[in-house]
Amino acid sequence: MMTDTILEMRNITKTFPGVKALSNVNLKVRRGEIHALVGENGAGKSTLMKVLSGVYPAGSYDGEIHFDGEVRNFKVLKDSEEIGIVIIHQELALVPQLSIAENIFLGNEIAANGVISWEQTYKRTKELLAKVGLKESPSTLVTDIGVGKQQLTEIAKALSKSVKLLILDEPTASLNETDSDALLNLLMEFRNQGLTSIIITHKLNEVRKVADQITVLRDGQTVKTLNCHEEEVSEDVIIRNMVGRDLEDRYPPRSVPISDIVLEVKNWNAFHHQHRERQVLHDINVTVRRGEVVGIAGLMGAGRTEFAMSLFGKSYGHRISGDAYVDGKKADVSTVRKAIDAGLAYVTEDRKHLGLILADNILHNTSLANLQGVSNGAVIDDIKEAKVATDYRSRLRIRSHGIYQEAVNLSGGNQQKVVLSKWLFSDPEVLILDEPTRGIDVGAKYEIYSIINQLAADGKGVLMISSEMPELLGTCDRIYVMNEGRIVAELSKEEASQESIMRAIMRSGEKK
């Protein structure tokens, strides 16, 4: 018999060595709704979904899963997919060098007697792409389409498996505003067609836009389920349930004297690392003073990350020209090592691939950029290294079993704190932060902002790139606006607003 409830997870408890990740968690999802799952990093959201999908098999946890009115015991991921539960992870599981069609039907091929029917595969792919609003050819390689279109390809892949419950883990974390809106509108369209979705996200404005119900997890336990149709659910209400307290101000106040220029970049140019005739940066001029947090705003593709990476040891691009000065002296930033020695540090937006060695522990990740600081001559002092890692774990409040826990097993917010620890230990004069709070929760964000404030108070200079305009407005003393590889405006704290930033971007586009 069909019931209004498609999924019920009862008293789910999951324990890892030394930590209880989930404790008697309950989740009830109604058929044909969008159900949001929110909570701080480490609250247990992803763990709960891995239990549901069979990544953590039946027997490795306590509690029951009821789906479509029956008790389910999934041993592997394929078991849950076969009955219509499909999870799309934040790190997309696509093969870049295969076509869209090949990716959609990988492991689920349309074949007879071991021979793939490409005619049927392309025909079915076109139907699926039409459902998600993608106009690409089925033969297009995944490496040749943007992240937003890759996300839609993943959803098309889910639809090919006759999905009944679609789970999306941070689906918009890497998307620009336009692609995010398109994805959310698609989810609402699916809801109108009767498809049930669970969305995990830290973007509370998105939660309020699409969710019918919101379940909040905190410290591995269910705190509350909010019905968005029966009560007014504000961001403040969600935050209060997530962190167990009110965040009176999302951005901690800072009152720091701003002094001399610590970083000056003059006439900085760079060309694309692959399309070598394409100039991506045009005469960038930037200054940062001691005690100052300077933001760089811009739309996706504006060149912000390209600028940061090309400045930090020429990590991006070629035919790079221009000059960088630290404390008035010309700095050699031609390699990463020389950039570090010149006093620069760069916290990448891609912490999993470029910021951390995930298979290594907190101890080694912390000392990685400053091995001289934990060495006697050419020999690492294990006691000194452990003391440094323990100190930063305490100062940055990294939640872990200890300094020997592998980075891969930390939540996103705590991984980001390890990356920050690594660069703070290198004792930079200027810290470049690229999307420092991407994919982390509101409580951890507040802690990151507090660390930024402390750096400013210590007389350092901070250059911060963020796609979240409220974040830039809440944390920065001054904001540069970039568009199409150029600085198109410089705004003081008093002049800066979402409107003035967008106006500068639009006007620069009209001039071209």
C-alpha positions in Angstrom: 0.0 0.0 0.0 1.3 3.5 -1.0 1.7 5.8 2.0 2.5 9.5 2.3 5.9 8.6 3.7 8.4 7.3 1.2 11.4 7.1 3.7 11.7 6.6 7.4 15.0 6.2 9.2 14.5 5.1 12.8 17.0 5.4 15.6 20.1 5.3 13.4 23.3 5.0 15.4 26.7 4.8 13.7 30.0 4.5 15.6 33.5 4.9 14.4 36.6 4.1 16.5 36.6 6.7 19.3 33.5 8.6 18.1 29.8 8.2 17.9 28.9 9.9 14.5 25.1 9.3 14.8 23.1 8.8 17.9 19.4 7.6 17.5 18.8 9.8 14.5 15.3 9.9 13.1 14.3 11.1 9.6 10.9 11.0 7.9 10.6 12.1 4.3 7.2 12.5 2.6 6.6 11.4 -1.0 7.0 14.1 -3.6 8.7 16.7 -1.3 12.0 18.5 -1.2 13.4 17.7 2.3 16.5 19.7 3.4 19.1 18.2 5.7 21.1 20.9 7.5 23.6 21.1 10.3 27.2 22.2 11.1 30.1 20.4 9.6 30.5 17.1 11.5 26.9 17.1 12.5 26.4 13.7 10.7 24.5 14.7 7.5 26.8 12.9 5.0 27.2 9.9 7.4 23.4 9.5 7.6 23.1 9.5 3.8 25.9 7.0 3.5 24.0 4.7 5.8 20.8 5.2 3.7 22.5 4.5 0.4 24.5 1.4 1.5 27.9 2.9 1.5 27.9 1.9 5.2 26.2 -1.5 4.9 23.5 -3.0 7.0 25.1 -4.5 10.1 27.6 -1.6 10.5 25.0 0.6 12.2 22.0 0.2 14.5 18.5 1.2 13.6 16.1 0.6 10.7 15.5 2.0 7.3 12.0 1.9 5.9 11.6 2.7 2.2 8.4 2.4 0.2 6.7 0.7 3.2 9.4 -2.1 3.6 12.3 -2.6 5.9 15.5 -2.4 3.8 19.0 -3.8 4.4 21.4 -2.5 1.8 24.7 -4.3 1.6 26.2 -2.1 -1.2 25.4 1.1 -3.1 23.9 -0.9 -6.0 21.2 -2.4 -3.7 19.8 1.1 -2.9 20.1 2.2 -6.6 18.1 -0.8 -7.8 15.1 0.3 -5.8 15.4 4.0 -6.8 17.6 5.7 -4.2 20.3 7.7 -6.0 22.9 9.9 -4.2 24.9 12.6 -6.0 28.0 13.5 -4.0 29.6 17.0 -3.8 32.6 15.5 -5.6 31.0 14.5 -8.9 31.6 10.9 -10.0 32.1 11.5 -13.7 34.9 10.3 -16.0 36.2 13.5 -17.7 37.5 11.7 -20.8 34.3 9.9 -21.5 31.3 11.4 -23.3 28.1 12.5 -21.6 26.3 9.4 -22.9 29.1 7.1 -21.8 29.0 8.6 -18.3 25.2 8.4 -17.9 25.1 4.7 -18.7 28.5 3.7 -17.2 27.8 0.4 -15.3 24.2 0.5 -16.5 24.8 0.0 -20.2 22.1 -0.6 -22.8 23.3 -3.8 -24.3 22.3 -7.1 -25.9 24.5 -10.2 -25.7 27.3 -8.1 -24.3 27.2 -5.6 -27.2 26.3 -2.0 -26.4 23.6 -0.5 -28.6 25.0 3.0 -29.2 21.9 4.0 -31.2 19.6 3.3 -28.2 22.2 4.8 -25.8 22.3 8.1 -27.7 18.5 8.2 -28.2 17.9 7.6 -24.4 20.6 10.2 -23.5 18.9 12.9 -25.6 15.6 12.2 -23.8 17.3 12.5 -20.4 19.3 15.6 -21.3 16.0 17.2 -22.5 14.5 16.5 -19.0 17.3 18.3 -17.2 17.5 21.1 -19.8 20.8 20.3 -21.3 21.2 21.0 -25.0 24.7 19.4 -25.4 25.3 16.5 -27.8 25.5 13.0 -26.1 28.9 12.6 -27.7 30.4 15.7 -26.0 33.2 14.9 -23.6 32.5 15.7 -19.9 35.9 17.5 -19.7 34.5 20.1 -22.2 31.5 21.2 -20.2 31.4 23.4 -17.1 30.7 22.3 -13.6 27.0 23.4 -13.8 26.4 21.2 -16.8 28.3 18.3 -15.2 25.9 18.6 -12.2 23.0 18.3 -14.6 24.7 15.3 -16.3 24.8 13.6 -12.9 21.1 14.2 -12.4 20.4 12.8 -15.9 22.4 9.8 -14.8 20.2 9.4 -11.7 17.0 9.7 -13.9 18.3 6.9 -16.1 18.1 4.6 -13.0 14.4 5.2 -12.5 15.1 7.3 -9.4 12.4 7.6 -6.7 14.5 9.5 -4.1 17.2 11.8 -5.3 19.8 12.8 -2.7 22.0 15.9 -3.5 25.0 16.6 -1.2 26.0 20.3 -1.5 24.8 20.4 -5.2 25.5 24.2 -5.6 28.8 24.5 -3.7 30.8 24.9 -6.9 28.2 26.6 -9.0 27.7 30.3 -9.8 24.4 32.1 -9.0 22.9 31.5 -12.4 23.7 27.7 -12.4 22.5 27.4 -8.8 19.1 29.0 -9.6 18.7 26.7 -12.7 19.4 23.6 -10.6 17.0 24.7 -7.8 14.3 25.4 -10.4 14.9 22.0 -11.9 14.4 20.4 -8.4 11.1 22.2 -8.0 10.0 21.1 -11.4 10.8 17.5 -10.5 8.8 18.0 -7.3 5.8 19.0 -9.4 6.3 15.7 -11.3 6.2 13.7 -8.0 9.9 13.1 -7.5 11.2 13.2 -3.9 14.5 14.9 -3.1 16.8 15.3 -0.1 19.1 18.3 -0.4 22.1 18.8 1.9 23.4 22.4 1.8 24.9 25.1 3.9 23.3 27.8 1.8 20.3 28.7 4.0 18.7 31.0 1.4 18.5 28.0 -1.0 17.0 25.9 1.8 14.3 28.5 2.3 13.6 28.8 -1.4 13.0 25.1 -2.2 12.4 23.1 1.0 9.0 21.7 2.2 10.6 20.4 5.4 13.9 20.9 7.1 15.6 18.4 9.4 18.3 19.8 11.6 21.2 17.6 12.9 23.5 18.7 15.6 26.4 16.6 17.1 25.0 13.4 15.5 21.5 13.8 16.8 18.2 15.0 15.3 17.4 18.4 16.8 14.2 19.3 15.0 12.2 19.0 11.8 10.7 22.3 10.6 7.6 22.3 8.3 8.0 25.3 6.0 4.3 25.3 5.1 3.0 25.4 8.7 5.4 28.0 10.2 7.6 30.9 9.3 11.1 29.5 9.0 13.7 32.3 9.0 17.5 31.8 8.6 17.8 32.8 12.3 15.5 30.0 13.4 17.5 27.5 11.3 20.9 28.8 12.7 19.6 28.7 16.3 18.7 25.0 15.8 22.0 24.2 14.0 24.4 25.8 16.5 22.4 25.7 19.7 22.6 29.4 20.1 21.8 32.7 18.4 24.5 34.2 16.2 23.6 37.8 16.9 26.0 38.9 14.3 27.2 36.6 11.4 30.4 38.6 11.2 32.5 39.3 14.3 33.3 43.0 14.8 36.8 44.2 14.1 38.4 47.4 15.0 42.0 47.3 13.9 44.3 50.2 13.0 45.3 50.1 9.3 48.9 51.1 8.6 51.4 50.9 5.8 51.1 49.1 2.5 52.4 45.5 2.9 51.5 44.2 -0.6 51.5 46.1 -3.8 50.9 44.4 -7.2 51.5 46.6 -10.3 50.5 46.0 -13.9 50.0 42.2 -13.5 49.2 40.3 -16.7 48.9 36.6 -17.4 47.9 34.3 -20.3 45.8 31.1 -20.1 47.9 28.0 -19.3 46.4 25.9 -22.1 44.9 28.4 -24.7 48.2 30.2 -24.7 47.2 33.2 -26.8 44.3 34.1 -24.6 45.1 36.8 -22.0 43.2 36.2 -18.8 44.6 39.1 -16.6 45.0 42.6 -17.8 47.1 45.2 -15.9 45.9 44.3 -12.4 46.9 46.9 -9.8 46.2 46.0 -6.1 47.3 47.2 -2.7 46.9 45.7 0.8 47.8 47.4 4.0 48.8 45.9 7.3 45.7 45.3 9.5 43.4 45.4 6.4 41.1 42.8 4.9 40.8 43.5 1.2 38.1 41.6 -0.8 38.0 40.7 -4.5 34.5 40.4 -5.9 33.4 39.2 -9.3 31.3 36.7 -11.1 32.5 33.2 -12.0 35.2 33.4 -14.6 36.2 37.0 -13.7 39.8 35.9 -13.2 40.0 36.2 -9.4 41.5 32.7 -8.7 43.8 33.0 -11.8 45.2 36.3 -10.3 45.7 34.7 -6.8 47.4 31.6 -8.2 49.6 33.5 -10.8 50.8 35.8 -8.0 51.5 32.8 -5.6 54.6 31.3 -7.3 53.1 31.5 -10.8 51.0 28.5 -10.0 48.7 29.3 -12.9 49.2 30.7 -16.4 52.2 31.6 -18.5 53.7 34.8 -19.9 53.1 36.4 -16.5 54.4 39.9 -16.2 54.1 42.7 -13.6 55.7 43.4 -10.3 54.9 42.5 -6.7 56.3 44.4 -3.7 56.2 43.3 0.0 56.9 46.1 2.5 58.0 48.3 -0.4 60.7 45.8 -1.6 60.4 44.0 -4.9 59.5 40.4 -4.2 60.5 37.4 -6.2 57.4 35.3 -6.6 58.5 33.2 -9.5 58.1 29.9 -7.6 55.9 28.7 -4.7 58.9 28.4 -2.5 60.1 31.9 -3.3 56.6 33.3 -2.8 56.5 31.8 0.6 59.9 33.1 1.4 58.7 36.6 0.3 55.9 36.4 2.9 52.9 35.2 0.9 50.6 32.4 1.7 47.7 31.1 -0.4 44.7 29.2 0.9 43.3 27.5 -2.2 39.5 27.2 -3.0 40.1 23.4 -3.7 41.2 22.2 -0.2 40.7 18.5 -1.0 43.0 18.4 -4.1 45.4 21.3 -3.7 45.2 22.3 0.0 45.7 19.0 1.8 47.3 15.6 1.6 44.1 13.8 2.5 45.7 10.5 3.2 48.1 12.1 5.7 47.4 13.3 9.2 46.8 16.7 10.8 50.4 16.6 12.2 52.1 16.4 8.8 49.6 18.7 7.0 50.2 21.4 9.5 54.0 21.5 9.2 54.1 21.0 5.4 54.7 24.6 4.3 57.3 25.3 7.0 59.4 22.2 7.6 62.3 24.4 8.6 60.2 25.5 11.6 60.1 21.9 13.0 63.6 20.8 12.0 67.1 20.7 13.5 69.2 21.1 10.4 67.9 18.6 7.9 66.2 16.4 10.5 62.6 16.9 11.6 62.2 17.2 15.3 59.1 14.9 16.0 58.5 16.5 19.4 58.6 20.0 18.1 56.3 19.1 15.1 53.8 17.5 17.5 53.8 20.5 19.7 53.2 22.8 16.8 50.3 20.7 15.5 48.8 20.4 18.9 49.0 24.2 19.4 47.2 25.0 16.1 44.6 22.3 16.7 43.8 24.0 20.0 44.0 27.6 18.7 41.8 26.9 15.7 39.5 24.5 17.6 39.9 21.7 15.1 37.5 18.9 16.1 39.3 15.6 15.8 40.4 12.6 17.8 43.9 14.1 17.9 46.8 15.3 15.7 47.2 11.8 14.1 43.8 11.7 12.6 43.9 11.6 8.8 42.6 14.7 7.0 40.2 12.7 4.8 38.2 11.8 7.9 37.6 15.4 9.0 34.5 17.5 8.2 34.9 20.3 5.6 35.2 23.0 8.2 37.9 21.2 10.1 39.8 20.4 6.9 39.7 24.1 6.1 41.1 24.9 9.6 44.0 22.5 8.9 44.8 24.3 5.7 44.7 27.6 7.6 47.0 26.1 10.3 49.5 25.1 7.6 49.7 28.6 6.3 49.6 30.4 9.6 52.6 28.3 10.7 54.5 29.6 7.7 54.1 33.1 9.4 53.2 35.0 6.2 53.0 38.8 5.9 50.1 38.5 3.5 47.5 35.7 3.5 45.5 35.2 0.3 42.2 33.4 1.0 40.3 31.9 -2.0 36.7 31.0 -1.1 37.8 30.4 2.6 34.3 29.3 3.8 33.1 27.4 0.7 31.1 24.3 1.8 31.3 24.9 5.5 28.6 25.7 8.0 27.6 29.0 9.6 29.2 28.2 13.0 32.5 27.2 11.4 32.3 30.3 9.2 32.1 32.5 12.2 35.3 30.9 13.6 37.1 31.4 10.3 36.1 35.1 10.3 37.5 35.4 13.8 40.8 33.9 12.7 40.9 36.5 9.8 40.2 39.3 12.4 43.1 38.0 14.6 45.4 38.1 11.6 44.5 41.7 10.9 45.0 42.5 14.6 48.5 40.9 14.3 49.3 43.4 11.6 49.1 41.0 8.7 47.5 41.9 5.3 44.6 39.7 4.1 43.4 39.4 0.5 40.1 37.6 0.3 38.2 36.2 -2.7 34.6 35.1 -2.2 31.6 34.4 -4.4 29.3 35.3 -1.4 28.8 39.1 -1.6 27.4 39.3 2.0 30.6 37.7 3.2 32.8 40.2 1.5 30.6 43.1 2.7 30.6 41.7 6.3 34.4 41.1 6.6 36.3 43.5 4.3 37.6 47.0 4.7 37.8 47.6 1.0 36.7 45.7 -2.1 38.1 45.4 -5.6 35.6 44.3 -8.3 36.9 42.2 -11.1 35.3 41.4 -14.5 36.8 39.6 -17.5 40.3 39.7 -16.1 40.3 43.4 -15.1 39.9 45.5 -12.0 36.7 47.5 -12.8 36.1 49.2 -9.5 37.6 49.9 -6.0 35.0 50.4 -3.3 35.5 51.5 0.3 33.5 49.8 3.1 31.0 52.7 3.0 30.6 52.6 -0.8 30.3 48.8 -1.1 26.9 47.1 -1.4 25.6 44.2 -3.5 24.1 46.8 -5.8 27.3 48.9 -6.3 29.3 45.7 -7.0 26.9 44.4 -9.6 26.6 47.9 -11.1 30.3 48.0 -11.6 30.4 44.6 -13.2 27.4 45.4 -15.5 28.9 48.8 -16.6 32.2 47.3 -17.4 30.5 44.7 -19.6 28.6 47.4 -21.5 31.8 49.3 -22.3 33.3 46.4 -24.2 
